[in-house]
Amino acid sequence: TINSKDGELIVKRDDKITICNSLYDKIGWNFNLMLNNIPKNLNNGDIQSILPKNYAKKIIYNCNSNNNSKTDWSYDYGIIIPCFNRLDYLMECFESLNLSIKNYSDKILLVIIDESATKDNGTTVNETENFIINFNFCCDNIKIIKNAHGNMFESLLIGADMIFEKCKYLMNLDSDTIHDLDWINIIQNTYDIVIKERKNDSVILTGYDSCKHPIDKSYEFYNTKKLIGGCHIFFSSRTYEKYLRYVIISNKWDTNFCKIINDNNGIIACVKKSVIFHTGIISSVRNEINLDISN
């Protein structure tokens, strides 16, 4: 149920409650904020008028559009990046991303969600916030600064629910990743090949070939896997609406993605050679050194 005007909770659908393998699979979930989409007639800065009043002590939305005459809010790609401090990694990520998307800038809607104040009390929290707010992306973007409800899976859900009706494809990126210059073209081409060859449109694809997750089968232009990591996952908005949004309920969200796609006879695919690279040496979830290394 959704009623963003009055700040009511969104509650996990009962008919989807058994498909996830998280700690919450018996009780469902709820959050204090959820939006289906950004209204077409939303003016810059007015997004707070449709948010629950008491969502967080501080929440800042910067809605930047490089094309103020755009009325259809239609994009090919929606990219969601949850951030939590680690300014040095974040600077590398943003610089790399901006360089690699400049040829696609009119096709991308970017959502940056800063959780730094919810994760750390370190001296770089304000620096991270200022860096995010002031960074000049070459594409349309929404910047969210939070200091409550600091879960990565919640941020992914908030971001994807905001934009999935506006974007043909969605993807997430970790804030400690860097990217090949041609990564979007490679991802799109690989995805199209998987759809055509496998005649299946329930596909999740990663541009990050993690050594942690072995290859199931190898094809000419892609590999299939049973599991992929959460550094980067690419999927259609239809797949998000039909399957994925119901399982973003814990830090096992990426495992849940794989489970529901497997359970519905979909395809989990990976590029032949990584085009996304993980620069952080310590996982955001577990204190294991070099947990995520790309092939």
Solvent accessible surface area in square Angstrom, and as a share of the most:
residue,aa,sasa,rsa
1,T,117,0.68
2,I,70,0.35
3,N,53,0.27
4,S,26,0.17
5,K,173,0.73
6,D,98,0.51
7,G,24,0.23
8,E,98,0.44
9,L,67,0.33
10,I,10,0.05
11,V,78,0.45
12,K,8,0.03
13,R,113,0.41
14,D,119,0.62
15,D,100,0.52
16,K,43,0.18
17,I,44,0.22
18,T,112,0.65
19,I,34,0.17
20,C,5,0.03
21,N,62,0.32
22,S,7,0.04
23,L,152,0.76
24,Y,82,0.31
25,D,33,0.17
26,K,165,0.70
27,I,132,0.67
28,G,5,0.05
29,W,27,0.09
30,N,85,0.43
31,F,22,0.09
32,N,63,0.33
33,L,3,0.01
34,M,8,0.03
35,L,5,0.03
36,N,64,0.33
37,N,39,0.20
38,I,3,0.02
39,P,43,0.27
40,K,134,0.57
41,N,127,0.65
42,L,25,0.13
43,N,100,0.51
44,N,120,0.62
45,G,42,0.40
46,D,63,0.32
47,I,0,0.00
48,Q,97,0.43
49,S,89,0.57
50,I,50,0.25
51,L,13,0.07
52,P,14,0.09
53,K,196,0.83
54,N,145,0.74
55,Y,5,0.02
56,A,21,0.16
57,K,189,0.80
58,K,79,0.34
59,I,28,0.14
60,I,55,0.28
61,Y,11,0.04
62,N,37,0.19
63,C,19,0.12
64,N,64,0.33
65,S,39,0.25
66,N,100,0.51
67,N,72,0.37
68,N,140,0.72
69,S,89,0.57
70,K,49,0.21
71,T,106,0.62
72,D,81,0.42
73,W,37,0.13
74,S,66,0.42
75,Y,9,0.04
76,D,53,0.28
77,Y,14,0.05
78,G,0,0.00
79,I,0,0.00
80,I,4,0.02
81,I,0,0.00
82,P,3,0.02
83,C,0,0.00
84,F,32,0.13
85,N,12,0.06
86,R,56,0.20
87,L,29,0.15
88,D,93,0.48
89,Y,47,0.18
90,L,0,0.00
91,M,91,0.41
92,E,90,0.40
93,C,0,0.00
94,F,0,0.00
95,E,104,0.46
96,S,22,0.14
97,L,0,0.00
98,N,31,0.16
99,L,100,0.50
100,S,5,0.03
101,I,0,0.00
102,K,116,0.49
103,N,127,0.65
104,Y,41,0.15
105,S,32,0.21
106,D,103,0.54
107,K,86,0.37
108,I,0,0.00
109,L,1,0.01
110,L,0,0.00
111,V,0,0.00
112,I,0,0.00
113,I,0,0.00
114,D,3,0.01
115,E,0,0.00
116,S,0,0.00
117,A,38,0.30
118,T,42,0.24
119,K,88,0.37
120,D,58,0.30
121,N,157,0.80
122,G,40,0.38
123,T,126,0.73
124,T,49,0.28
125,V,19,0.11
126,N,105,0.54
127,E,91,0.41
128,T,0,0.00
129,E,23,0.11
130,N,79,0.40
131,F,40,0.17
132,I,0,0.00
133,I,48,0.25
134,N,113,0.58
135,F,25,0.10
136,N,127,0.65
137,F,5,0.02
138,C,41,0.24
139,C,1,0.01
140,D,9,0.05
141,N,6,0.03
142,I,4,0.02
143,K,2,0.01
144,I,2,0.01
145,I,3,0.01
146,K,2,0.01
147,N,47,0.24
148,A,27,0.21
149,H,67,0.30
150,G,15,0.14
151,N,61,0.31
152,M,31,0.14
153,F,15,0.06
154,E,3,0.01
155,S,0,0.00
156,L,7,0.04
157,L,1,0.01
158,I,3,0.01
159,G,0,0.00
160,A,3,0.02
161,D,0,0.00
162,M,0,0.00
163,I,0,0.00
164,F,14,0.06
165,E,98,0.44
166,K,19,0.08
167,C,6,0.04
168,K,127,0.54
169,Y,22,0.08
170,L,0,0.00
171,M,1,0.01
172,N,4,0.02
173,L,0,0.00
174,D,23,0.12
175,S,5,0.03
176,D,2,0.01
177,T,0,0.00
178,I,60,0.31
179,H,15,0.07
180,D,53,0.27
181,L,122,0.61
182,D,68,0.35
183,W,0,0.00
184,I,3,0.01
185,N,56,0.29
186,I,60,0.31
187,I,1,0.00
188,Q,28,0.13
189,N,74,0.38
190,T,10,0.06
191,Y,9,0.03
192,D,65,0.34
193,I,46,0.24
194,V,0,0.00
195,I,47,0.24
196,K,160,0.68
197,E,88,0.39
198,R,83,0.30
199,K,179,0.76
200,N,38,0.20
201,D,70,0.36
202,S,10,0.06
203,V,0,0.00
204,I,0,0.00
205,L,0,0.00
206,T,0,0.00
207,G,0,0.00
208,Y,2,0.01
209,D,5,0.02
210,S,2,0.02
211,C,75,0.45
212,K,98,0.42
213,H,25,0.11
214,P,109,0.68
215,I,84,0.42
216,D,67,0.35
217,K,121,0.51
218,S,72,0.46
219,Y,66,0.25
220,E,135,0.60
221,F,100,0.42
222,Y,0,0.00
223,N,5,0.02
224,T,12,0.07
225,K,7,0.03
226,K,123,0.52
227,L,79,0.39
228,I,6,0.03
229,G,9,0.09
230,G,14,0.14
231,C,4,0.02
232,H,0,0.00
233,I,0,0.00
234,F,1,0.00
235,F,9,0.04
236,S,16,0.10
237,S,14,0.09
238,R,116,0.42
239,T,0,0.00
240,Y,1,0.00
241,E,88,0.40
242,K,90,0.38
243,Y,22,0.08
244,L,0,0.00
245,R,33,0.12
246,Y,22,0.08
247,V,0,0.00
248,I,3,0.02
249,I,2,0.01
250,S,7,0.05
251,N,86,0.44
252,K,93,0.39
253,W,10,0.03
254,D,28,0.14
255,T,46,0.27
256,N,0,0.00
257,F,4,0.02
258,C,0,0.00
259,K,67,0.28
260,I,2,0.01
261,I,0,0.00
262,N,59,0.30
263,D,82,0.42
264,N,63,0.33
265,N,124,0.64
266,G,13,0.12
267,I,16,0.08
268,I,4,0.02
269,A,0,0.00
270,C,0,0.00
271,V,2,0.01
272,K,89,0.38
273,K,160,0.68
274,S,1,0.01
275,V,5,0.03
276,I,0,0.00
277,F,65,0.27
278,H,30,0.14
279,T,37,0.21
280,G,4,0.04
281,I,92,0.47
282,I,73,0.37
283,S,15,0.10
284,S,61,0.39
285,V,88,0.50
286,R,103,0.37
287,N,141,0.73
288,E,78,0.35
289,I,111,0.56
290,N,76,0.39
291,L,32,0.16
292,D,30,0.15
293,I,91,0.46
294,S,25,0.16
295,N,96,0.49
